[in-house]
Amino acid sequence: MSQHIAKPRTTAVILAGGTGQRVGLSIPKQLLKIAGKAVIEHTLTTFENADSIDDIIVLMAPGYVPDIEKIVAKAGFTKVKKIIEGGATRNETTERAIAALGEGLAEGEDRHVLFHDAVRPLLSQRVIDDCVAALDRYDAVDVAIPSADTIIVTRTHGSDGEFITDVPDRSRLRRGQTPQAFKLSTIRRAYEVAAGDPNFQATDDCSVVLKYLPDVPIHVVAGDEYNMKVTQPVDVFIADKLFQLASSAAPEQVGEESYRELLTGKTMVVFGGSYGIGKDIAELAESYGATVYALGRSTTGTHVENPEEVDDALSKAYAETGRIDYVVNTAGVLRIGKLAETDNATIEEALKVNYLAPVQIARSSYKYLAETKGQLLLYTSSSYTRGRAEYSLYSSTKAAMVNLTQALSDEWAGDGVRVNCVNPERTATPMRTKAFGQEPAGSLLSSDAVARASLDVLLSELTGHVIDVRQQDPTAGAAKASGFEQALAAVLDRQDGV
């Protein structure tokens, strides 16, 4: 009878020993803020959410361990088991990690380990899973991508500068990334052999295995372009923009009975509920047992640009049901034209309805949503990624909705309030028809489809996300794409969107 062998535990080791001095920073670059959070917090979040990772160890720059302890405590990362100081060099830091990984292991017990640079915060779940899966067959795994640039080899000739000595075949060249993954026994043995070399020095761990354990094959997993290393000031800007644009597909639908179970007894307030997406959301939620207040100028006489009317609507819903679980705002106006030729009344209307109203709705909703750990759902437009001629008012206010979502999700996270933003592809709504007239059948999303996706978002645990709702099936390929890959695809697809 064959004996069952338990799968080794998999530990992610986050290498955060850099000080940032090389690029003139006063703090380690892993503590720089990107998209409202420290770089290392984004990195830890990725591994915390990875099903294939069992636990996490952080090797932090000397003197900054308390900073990481605060980040871990505030974010509630349960997989982080140890935070220890790194060494003076990359080699010494890895050696400390290996020693920590070996603590508590029984004789003959092994472990899988992924070493990852803390300053690569855009790592995808796909790369992590591929590395972990590869360790079932190989003892050492690297992550790399093809080089888009021609690589040259140079030599310096005194004061004359550098001269090319070789141009390697680019088809065989790869750019190394992290994670680098190993069986613990393998990387430990490589460092034990390396310790006998008085000239030992390495900048990554696969090179240690390659040099000191030449008989161990190192498998290469495909990385991705988004897995960039935040090293230079320009990298901070690029990473920040990628986080801003990152979007998600709508969560999977939970099934008819689950909708009813989750919505029965809940209260939803929908601003902009007179027609279009708002009306469809209200009717859909009501059909599953929610108490819904669908508010709009043409039906209930509610003007979202009037703070008192927003306050009154929310107070009434709370007084009658004792709770507010979801607040949705689909109200908006679309005014197209050259800014220099736009009158003050039109500008004021656009700002009040598209920007100030959502801000007021958010502010007024907070106390109710904090009580129920509920969700605020806002809406943006495909034009938020880049303003276009004659859409200056509309696209700028829609970009503001994304920033408002991301800011509030962070601000309200400690109170359990979720904030998300739906970004529908061009949708057949009365507002769009008024602006563009009748468009070809099949070229637009139905408002009902957007409403269904919106309901899925409301019933999910997502927060701080921009959720793309597009005509193609989001499970066909999009599910495997990272948020950053979706962001790029969306930018390319939105060139004529509203």
VENJO-V225610 format. One record per pair of residues at least 24 apart in sequence whose C-alpha atoms are under 10 Angstrom apart, sorted by the first residue. I is the first residue (numbers start at 1). J is the second residue. D is the distance in whole Angstrom. If there is no record, write none. Layout:
I/J/D  I/J/D
//
This chain:
7/110/9  7/111/9  7/112/9  7/136/9  8/54/10  8/109/8  8/110/6  8/111/5  8/112/6  8/113/10  8/136/10  8/183/9  8/184/10  9/52/9  9/53/8  9/54/6  9/55/8  9/109/10  9/110/8  9/111/5  9/112/6  9/113/8  10/52/7  10/53/5  10/54/5  10/55/7  10/56/9  10/110/10  10/111/6  10/112/5  10/113/6  10/114/8  10/132/8  10/135/10  10/181/10  10/182/10  10/183/9  10/184/10  11/47/10  11/52/9  11/53/6  11/54/6  11/55/5  11/56/5  11/57/7  11/79/9  11/80/10  11/81/10  11/101/8  11/111/8  11/112/6  11/113/5  11/114/6  11/115/9  11/132/10  11/181/10  11/184/10  12/44/9  12/47/7  12/48/9  12/52/10  12/53/7  12/54/8  12/55/6  12/56/5  12/57/6  12/58/8  12/79/9  12/80/9  12/112/9  12/113/6  12/114/5  12/115/6  12/116/7  12/128/10  12/179/9  12/180/10  12/181/9  13/47/10  13/55/9  13/56/6  13/57/5  13/58/6  13/59/7  13/80/10  13/82/10  13/83/10  13/94/9  13/97/7  13/98/9  13/101/9  13/113/7  13/114/6  13/115/5  13/116/6  13/117/9  13/118/9  13/179/9  13/180/10  13/181/10  14/40/9  14/43/8  14/44/8  14/47/9  14/56/7  14/57/6  14/58/5  14/59/6  14/60/8  14/80/10  14/83/9  14/97/9  14/114/8  14/115/6  14/116/5  14/117/6  14/118/5  14/119/9  14/120/10  14/179/9  15/40/10  15/57/9  15/58/6  15/59/5  15/60/7  15/61/9  15/85/10  15/86/8  15/90/9  15/93/8  15/94/8  15/97/9  15/115/7  15/116/6  15/117/5  15/118/6  15/119/9  16/40/8  16/58/7  16/59/5  16/60/5  16/61/6  16/62/10  16/64/10  16/68/10  16/85/9  16/86/7  16/90/10  16/93/9  16/116/9  16/117/7  16/118/5  16/119/7  17/58/9  17/59/6  17/60/5  17/61/4  17/62/7  17/64/9  17/84/10  17/85/8  17/86/5  17/87/7  17/88/8  17/89/8  17/90/8  17/93/7  17/94/10  17/117/9  17/118/9  18/59/10  18/60/8  18/61/6  18/62/9  18/86/9  18/87/10  18/88/9  18/89/9  18/90/9  18/117/10  18/118/9  18/119/9  18/231/10  19/60/9  19/61/6  19/62/9  19/64/10  20/61/10  20/231/8  20/232/9  22/231/9  22/232/9  23/231/8  23/232/7  23/233/8  24/232/10  24/233/10  25/233/9  27/61/10  27/64/9  28/60/9  28/61/7  28/64/9  28/119/10  29/118/9  29/119/7  29/230/8  29/231/7  29/232/9  29/233/10  29/236/9  30/60/9  30/61/9  30/117/9  30/118/6  30/119/5  30/120/9  30/121/9  30/230/8  30/231/9  31/64/9  31/67/8  31/68/9  31/71/10  31/118/10  31/119/9  32/119/10  32/230/10  32/236/8  33/236/9  33/240/9  34/121/9  34/236/7  34/237/8  34/238/10  34/239/7  34/240/5  34/241/9  34/242/10  34/243/8  34/244/9  35/236/10  35/237/10  35/239/8  35/240/5  35/241/8  35/242/9  35/243/6  35/244/7  35/403/10  35/406/8  35/407/9  35/410/10  36/240/9  36/243/10  36/406/8  36/407/8  36/410/8  36/411/10  37/71/9  37/410/9  38/68/10  38/71/8  38/119/10  38/121/10  39/118/7  39/119/6  39/120/8  39/121/6  39/122/9  39/230/8  39/236/9  39/239/9  39/240/10  40/68/8  40/71/9  40/117/9  40/118/5  40/119/6  40/120/8  40/121/7  41/68/9  41/71/7  41/72/8  41/75/8  41/77/10  41/118/9  41/119/10  41/121/8  42/118/9  42/119/9  42/120/9  42/121/5  42/122/8  42/123/9  42/243/10  43/116/9  43/117/9  43/118/6  43/119/7  43/120/7  43/121/4  43/122/7  43/123/7  43/124/10  44/71/10  44/72/9  44/75/10  44/77/8  44/79/9  44/80/8  44/118/8  44/121/8  45/72/10  45/75/9  45/76/10  45/77/8  45/79/10  45/121/9  46/121/8  46/122/8  46/123/7  46/124/7  46/125/7  46/128/9  47/77/10  47/79/8  47/80/9  47/116/10  47/123/9  47/124/9  47/125/8  47/128/8  48/76/10  48/77/6  48/78/7  48/79/6  48/80/8  49/77/9  49/79/9  49/125/8  50/124/9  50/125/6  50/126/9  50/128/8  50/129/8  51/125/9  51/128/10  51/129/8  52/125/9  52/128/8  52/129/6  52/130/10  52/131/10  52/132/7  52/133/9  53/79/8  53/112/10  53/113/9  53/114/9  53/128/8  53/129/9  53/132/8  54/78/10  54/79/7  54/80/9  54/112/10  55/79/5  55/80/6  55/81/7  55/82/9  55/113/10  56/80/4  56/81/6  56/82/7  56/83/9  56/113/9  56/114/9  57/81/6  57/82/5  57/83/6  57/84/8  57/97/8  57/100/8  57/101/8  57/115/10  58/82/6  58/83/5  58/84/6  58/85/8  58/86/9  58/97/8  58/115/10  58/116/10  58/118/9  59/83/6  59/84/5  59/85/5  59/86/5  59/87/8  59/93/7  59/94/9  59/96/8  59/97/7  59/118/9  60/84/6  60/85/5  60/86/5  60/87/9  60/93/9  60/118/9  61/85/6  61/86/6  61/87/8  61/88/9  61/93/9  62/86/6  62/87/8  62/88/9  74/414/8  75/413/9  75/414/9  89/201/9  89/202/9  89/203/9  90/201/9  90/202/7  90/203/6  90/204/7  90/205/9  91/191/9  91/200/9  91/201/7  91/202/6  91/203/7  91/204/8  91/205/8  91/208/9  92/201/10  94/187/9  94/188/10  94/191/9  94/204/9  94/205/8  95/187/9  95/188/8  95/191/7  95/192/9  97/188/10  98/184/7  98/185/9  98/187/8  98/188/6  98/191/9  99/188/9  101/184/8  101/188/10  102/184/8  102/185/9  102/188/9  108/185/9  109/184/9  109/185/9  110/183/7  110/184/6  110/185/6  110/186/9  111/182/9  111/183/6  111/184/5  111/185/8  111/186/10  112/136/9  112/139/9  112/140/10  112/181/7  112/182/6  112/183/5  112/184/6  112/185/9  112/186/10  113/140/10  113/179/9  113/180/8  113/181/6  113/182/5  113/183/6  113/184/6  113/185/10  113/187/9  114/140/10  114/141/9  114/142/10  114/178/8  114/179/6  114/180/6  114/181/4  114/182/7  114/183/9  114/184/9  115/142/10  115/178/7  115/179/5  115/180/5  115/181/6  115/182/8  115/204/9  115/205/8  116/177/9  116/178/5  116/179/4  116/180/7  116/181/9  117/177/9  117/178/6  117/179/7  117/180/9  117/229/8  117/230/10  118/178/10  118/229/9  118/230/9  119/227/10  119/228/8  119/229/6  119/230/5  119/231/7  119/236/10  120/177/9  120/178/8  120/179/9  120/226/9  120/227/6  120/228/6  120/229/5  120/230/6  120/231/9  120/239/9  121/226/9  121/227/7  121/228/8  121/229/8  121/230/8  121/239/8  121/243/10  122/224/10  122/225/9  122/226/6  122/227/5  122/228/7  122/229/9  122/230/10  122/239/8  122/242/9  122/243/8  122/482/9  122/483/9  122/484/8  123/177/10  123/178/9  123/179/9  123/223/9  123/224/8  123/225/10  123/226/7  123/227/5  123/228/8  123/229/10  123/482/9  123/484/10  124/223/9  124/224/8  124/226/8  124/227/7  124/480/10  124/481/9  124/482/6  124/483/8  124/484/9  124/485/10  125/480/9  125/481/9  125/482/8  126/222/10  126/223/9  126/224/10  126/480/7  126/481/8  126/482/8  127/178/9  127/179/8  127/221/8  127/222/7  127/223/6  127/224/8  127/227/9  128/178/10  128/179/7  128/180/10  128/181/9  128/221/10  128/223/10  130/220/10  130/221/7  130/222/8  130/223/9  131/178/10  131/179/8  131/180/8  131/181/6  131/182/9  131/219/9  131/220/9  131/221/7  131/222/9  131/223/10  132/181/7  132/182/9  134/181/9  134/182/9  134/219/8  134/220/9  134/221/8  135/181/7  135/182/7  135/183/7  135/219/9  136/183/9  137/219/9  138/181/9  138/182/8  138/183/8  138/216/9  138/217/7  138/218/7  138/219/7  139/181/8  139/182/5  139/183/5  139/184/9  139/185/9  139/186/6  139/187/9  139/209/10  139/216/7  139/217/7  139/218/7  139/219/8  140/180/8  140/181/6  140/182/4  140/183/7  140/184/10  140/186/7  140/187/8  140/205/10  140/206/7  140/209/8  140/210/9  140/216/7  140/217/7  140/218/5  140/219/6  140/220/9  141/178/10  141/179/8  141/180/6  141/181/5  141/182/6  141/183/9  141/206/8  141/217/9  141/218/5  141/219/5  141/220/6  141/221/7  142/176/7  142/177/8  142/178/7  142/179/7  142/180/5  142/181/6  142/182/9  142/205/9  142/206/7  142/207/10  142/218/7  142/219/6  142/220/5  142/221/6  142/222/9  142/223/9  143/174/9  143/175/9  143/176/6  143/177/5  143/178/6  143/179/6  143/180/6  143/181/9  143/206/10  143/219/9  143/220/6  143/221/5  143/222/6  143/223/5  143/224/9  144/173/10  144/174/6  144/175/5  144/176/4  144/177/5  144/178/8  144/179/10  144/180/10  144/220/7  144/221/6  144/222/6  144/223/5  144/224/8  144/225/10  144/227/10  145/173/9  145/174/5  145/175/5  145/176/7  145/177/8  145/220/9  145/221/9  145/222/6  145/223/5  145/224/6  145/225/7  145/227/10  146/170/8  146/171/8  146/172/8  146/173/6  146/174/5  146/175/6  146/176/9  146/222/9  146/223/9  146/224/9  146/225/9  147/171/8  147/172/9  147/173/6  147/174/5  147/175/6  147/176/9  148/173/9  148/174/9  148/175/9  149/173/10  149/175/10  174/220/10  174/222/10  175/223/9  175/225/10  176/204/9  176/206/10  176/220/9  176/222/10  176/223/8  177/204/10  177/221/10  177/222/10  177/223/7  177/224/9  177/225/10  177/227/7  177/228/8  177/229/8  178/204/9  178/205/10  178/223/8  178/227/8  178/228/10  178/229/9  179/221/10  179/223/9  179/227/10  180/204/8  180/205/7  180/206/7  180/218/10  180/220/9  180/221/9  181/205/9  181/206/9  181/218/10  181/219/10  181/221/10  182/206/9  182/209/10  182/218/9  186/213/9  186/216/9  187/213/9  189/213/8  190/214/10  190/216/10  224/482/10  224/485/9  225/484/10  225/485/9  226/482/9  226/483/10  226/484/7  226/485/8  227/484/10  242/483/9  242/484/6  242/485/10  242/487/8  242/488/9  243/406/10  243/483/9  243/484/7  243/487/9  244/385/9  244/399/10  244/402/8  244/403/8  244/406/8  244/465/10  244/466/9  244/484/10  244/487/9  245/384/9  245/385/7  245/402/9  245/465/10  245/466/8  245/483/9  245/484/7  245/486/9  245/487/6  245/488/8  245/490/9  245/491/9  246/465/8  246/466/7  246/467/9  246/468/10  246/482/9  246/483/5  246/484/5  246/485/8  246/486/7  246/487/5  246/488/8  246/490/9  247/421/10  247/422/9  247/423/9  247/464/10  247/465/6  247/466/5  247/467/5  247/468/6  247/469/10  247/482/9  247/483/5  247/484/7  247/485/9  247/486/6  247/487/6  247/488/9  247/490/8  248/422/9  248/423/10  248/462/10  248/465/7  248/466/6  248/467/5  248/468/6  248/469/9  248/474/9  248/478/9  248/479/9  248/481/9  248/482/8  248/483/6  248/484/9  248/485/10  248/486/7  248/487/8  249/422/10  249/423/10  249/453/9  249/457/10  249/465/10  249/466/9  249/467/5  249/468/5  249/469/7  249/470/8  249/473/10  249/474/6  249/475/8  249/478/7  249/479/7  249/481/9  249/482/10  249/483/8  249/486/8  250/422/9  250/423/10  250/450/10  250/452/10  250/453/6  250/454/8  250/455/10  250/456/7  250/457/6  250/460/9  250/462/10  250/465/10  250/466/9  250/467/6  250/468/7  250/469/6  250/470/9  250/474/7  250/475/9  250/479/10  251/453/8  251/454/9  251/455/10  251/456/6  251/457/6  251/458/10  251/459/9  251/460/7  251/461/10  251/462/9  251/467/9  251/474/9  251/475/9  251/479/10  252/453/9  252/456/7  252/457/9  252/460/9  252/474/9  252/475/8  252/479/10  253/452/9  253/453/8  253/455/9  253/456/6  253/457/9  253/459/9  253/460/10  254/456/7  254/459/9  254/460/9  255/456/10  256/288/8  257/288/9  258/288/9  258/459/10  259/284/10  259/285/8  259/287/10  259/288/6  259/289/9  259/290/10  259/455/9  259/456/9  259/459/8  260/285/9  260/286/10  260/287/8  260/288/5  260/289/6  260/290/8  261/288/8  261/289/8  261/290/10  262/288/9  262/289/9  262/290/9  262/459/7  263/287/9  263/288/6  263/289/6  263/290/5  263/291/9  263/325/9  263/455/10  263/459/8  264/288/7  264/289/4  264/290/5  264/291/8  265/289/7  265/290/6  265/291/7  265/321/9  265/323/9  265/325/10  266/290/5  266/291/6  266/292/8  266/321/9  266/322/10  266/323/8  266/324/7  266/325/6  266/326/8  266/372/10  266/374/10  267/291/5  267/292/6  267/293/8  267/317/8  267/318/8  267/320/10  267/321/7  267/322/9  267/323/6  267/324/5  267/325/5  267/326/7  267/327/9  267/374/10  268/292/5  268/293/6  268/294/8  268/314/10  268/317/8  268/323/9  268/324/6  268/325/6  268/326/5  268/327/6  268/328/8  268/374/10  268/375/10  269/293/5  269/294/6  269/295/8  269/313/8  269/314/7  269/317/7  269/318/10  269/324/7  269/325/8  269/326/6  269/327/5  269/328/6  269/329/8  269/365/10  269/376/10  270/294/5  270/295/6  270/296/8  270/313/10  270/314/10  270/326/8  270/327/6  270/328/5  270/329/6  270/330/8  270/331/9  270/377/9  271/295/5  271/296/6  271/297/9  271/302/8  271/303/9  271/304/7  271/310/9  271/313/9  271/327/8  271/328/6  271/329/5  271/330/6  271/331/6  271/332/10  271/357/10  271/358/9  271/361/9  272/296/5  272/297/8  272/298/9  272/299/10  272/302/9  272/303/9  272/304/8  272/328/8  272/329/6  272/330/5  272/331/4  272/332/8  273/297/9  273/298/9  273/299/8  273/300/9  273/302/10  273/328/9  273/329/8  273/330/7  273/331/8  274/298/6  274/299/6  274/300/8  274/301/10  274/302/10  274/330/10  274/331/9  275/299/9  275/330/10  275/331/10  275/429/8  275/430/8  275/431/9  275/447/10  276/330/9  276/331/10  276/427/9  276/428/8  276/429/5  276/430/6  276/431/8  276/432/10  276/446/9  276/447/6  276/448/8  276/450/10  276/451/9  277/329/10  277/330/7  277/331/9  277/427/9  277/428/9  277/429/7  277/430/10  277/446/9  277/447/5  277/448/7  277/449/9  277/450/7  277/451/6  277/452/9  277/454/9  278/328/8  278/329/8  278/330/6  278/331/8  278/447/9  278/448/9  278/450/10  278/451/7  278/454/10  279/330/9  279/447/9  279/448/9  279/451/9  280/447/7  280/448/6  280/449/9  280/450/9  280/451/6  280/452/8  281/328/9  281/330/10  281/447/9  281/448/8  281/449/10  281/450/8  281/451/5  281/452/7  281/453/9  281/454/7  281/455/7  282/328/9  282/451/9  282/455/10  283/448/10  283/451/9  284/448/9  284/451/8  284/452/8  284/455/8  285/451/9  285/452/9  285/455/7  290/325/10  291/317/9  291/321/8  291/324/9  292/317/9  292/324/10  292/326/9  292/327/10  293/317/7  293/327/10  294/328/10  295/329/10  295/331/10  296/330/10  296/331/8  297/331/9  303/331/9  303/353/9  303/357/9  304/329/9  304/331/7  304/332/9  304/352/8  304/353/7  304/354/9  304/356/9  304/357/5  304/358/8  304/360/9  304/361/8  305/331/10  305/349/8  305/350/10  305/351/9  305/352/5  305/353/5  305/354/9  305/355/9  305/356/7  305/357/5  305/358/9  305/359/10  305/360/8  305/361/9  306/352/9  306/353/9  306/356/9  306/357/7  306/360/9  306/361/10  307/356/9  307/357/7  307/359/10  307/360/6  307/361/8  307/363/10  307/364/9  308/360/10  308/364/10  310/357/9  310/358/10  310/360/8  310/361/6  310/362/10  310/364/7  310/365/9  311/360/9  311/361/8  311/363/10  311/364/6  311/365/8  312/364/10  314/361/9  314/364/8  314/365/7  314/368/8  315/364/9  315/365/10  315/368/9  318/368/8  322/368/10  323/368/7  323/369/8  323/371/8  323/372/7  323/374/10  324/365/8  324/366/10  324/367/9  324/368/6  324/369/6  324/370/9  324/371/8  324/372/7  324/373/9  324/374/8  324/375/9  325/365/10  325/368/8  325/369/6  325/370/9  325/371/9  325/372/6  325/373/7  325/374/5  325/375/7  325/376/9  325/417/10  325/458/9  326/365/9  326/368/9  326/369/7  326/372/9  326/373/9  326/374/6  326/375/5  326/376/6  326/377/8  326/417/10  326/418/10  326/458/7  326/459/9  327/361/8  327/362/8  327/365/7  327/366/10  327/368/9  327/369/8  327/374/8  327/375/6  327/376/5  327/377/6  327/378/9  327/419/10  327/458/9  328/358/10  328/361/9  328/362/10  328/375/8  328/376/6  328/377/5  328/378/6  328/379/9  328/420/10  328/421/10  328/454/9  328/458/9  329/354/10  329/357/9  329/358/7  329/361/8  329/362/9  329/376/8  329/377/6  329/378/5  329/379/7  329/421/10  330/354/9  330/358/9  330/377/9  330/378/7  330/379/6  330/380/9  330/422/10  331/357/9  331/358/9  331/378/9  331/379/9  331/431/10  332/357/9  332/358/10  332/379/9  332/380/10  332/394/9  332/397/10  332/398/10  332/431/8  333/393/10  333/394/8  333/431/7  333/432/9  333/435/10  334/391/9  334/393/9  334/394/6  334/395/9  334/431/7  334/432/8  334/434/9  334/435/7  334/498/9  335/390/9  335/391/7  335/392/9  335/393/8  335/394/7  335/431/10  335/435/8  336/389/9  336/390/5  336/391/6  336/392/8  336/393/8  336/394/8  336/435/8  336/436/10  337/389/8  337/390/4  337/391/7  337/392/8  337/393/9  338/389/7  338/390/5  338/391/8  338/392/8  338/393/10  339/389/9  339/390/7  339/391/8  339/392/7  339/393/8  340/390/10  342/390/10  342/393/10  346/393/10  347/393/7  347/394/10  348/393/10  350/393/7  350/394/7  350/397/8  351/393/8  351/394/9  351/396/10  351/397/7  352/397/10  353/397/10  354/379/10  354/380/10  354/393/9  354/394/8  354/395/10  354/396/10  354/397/6  354/398/7  354/400/9  354/401/9  355/393/10  355/394/10  355/396/9  355/397/6  355/398/8  355/399/10  355/400/7  355/401/7  355/404/10  356/397/9  358/401/8  358/404/9  359/401/9  359/404/8  362/404/9  362/405/10  362/408/9  362/419/9  363/408/10  366/408/10  366/412/8  366/415/10  366/417/8  367/415/10  367/417/10  368/417/10  369/412/10  369/415/9  369/416/9  369/417/6  369/418/9  370/412/8  370/413/10  370/414/10  370/415/6  370/416/7  370/417/6  370/418/9  371/415/9  371/416/9  371/417/9  372/415/10  372/416/9  372/417/8  373/412/10  373/413/10  373/415/7  373/416/5  373/417/5  373/418/7  374/415/10  374/416/7  374/417/5  374/418/6  374/419/9  374/458/9  374/459/10  374/461/10  375/409/10  375/416/9  375/417/6  375/418/5  375/419/6  375/420/8  375/457/9  375/458/7  375/459/9  375/460/10  375/461/9  375/462/9  375/463/8  376/405/9  376/408/10  376/409/9  376/417/8  376/418/6  376/419/5  376/420/7  376/421/9  376/458/8  376/463/9  377/405/8  377/418/8  377/419/6  377/420/5  377/421/6  377/422/7  377/454/8  377/455/10  377/457/8  377/458/7  377/463/10  378/402/9  378/404/9  378/405/7  378/419/8  378/420/6  378/421/5  378/422/6  378/423/9  378/454/10  378/466/9  379/405/9  379/420/8  379/421/5  379/422/5  379/423/6  379/424/8  379/454/10  379/466/9  379/467/9  380/405/10  380/421/7  380/422/6  380/423/5  380/424/8  380/425/10  380/466/8  380/467/10  380/468/10  380/498/9  381/421/10  381/422/8  381/423/5  381/424/7  381/425/8  381/426/8  381/468/10  381/494/9  381/497/8  381/498/6  382/423/6  382/424/7  382/425/6  382/426/8  382/468/9  382/490/8  382/491/8  382/493/9  382/494/6  382/495/8  382/496/8  382/497/5  382/498/5  383/423/10  383/425/10  383/491/9  383/494/7  383/495/8  383/496/8  383/497/6  383/498/5  384/423/9  384/491/10  384/494/9  384/497/10  384/498/9  385/487/9  385/490/9  385/491/7  385/494/8  385/495/9  386/491/9  386/494/9  386/495/9  388/495/9  388/496/9  391/498/9  394/498/9  395/498/8  398/423/10  398/498/10  401/466/10  402/464/9  402/465/9  402/466/7  403/464/9  403/466/10  404/464/9  405/463/9  405/464/6  405/465/8  405/466/8  406/463/8  406/464/5  406/465/7  406/466/9  407/464/8  408/463/9  408/464/8  409/462/10  409/463/6  409/464/5  409/465/9  410/463/9  410/464/7  412/463/10  413/463/8  413/464/9  416/463/10  417/463/8  418/458/9  418/460/9  418/461/8  418/462/7  418/463/5  418/464/7  418/465/10  419/457/10  419/458/9  419/461/10  419/462/8  419/463/5  419/464/6  419/465/8  419/466/10  420/454/10  420/457/8  420/458/8  420/462/7  420/463/5  420/464/5  420/465/5  420/466/6  420/467/8  421/454/9  421/457/9  421/463/9  421/464/8  421/465/6  421/466/5  421/467/6  421/468/9  422/450/9  422/451/10  422/453/9  422/454/7  422/457/8  422/465/8  422/466/6  422/467/5  422/468/6  422/469/7  423/450/9  423/454/10  423/465/10  423/466/6  423/467/6  423/468/5  423/469/6  423/470/9  424/449/10  424/450/7  424/451/10  424/453/9  424/454/10  424/466/10  424/467/8  424/468/6  424/469/5  424/470/6  424/471/9  424/497/10  424/498/9  425/450/9  425/468/7  425/469/6  425/470/5  425/471/7  425/490/9  425/493/9  425/494/8  425/497/7  425/498/8  426/469/9  426/470/8  426/471/9  426/494/9  426/496/9  426/497/6  426/498/6  427/469/10  427/470/9  427/471/10  427/497/10  427/498/9  432/498/9  442/471/9  443/471/9  444/470/9  444/471/8  445/469/9  445/470/7  445/471/6  445/472/10  446/471/9
//
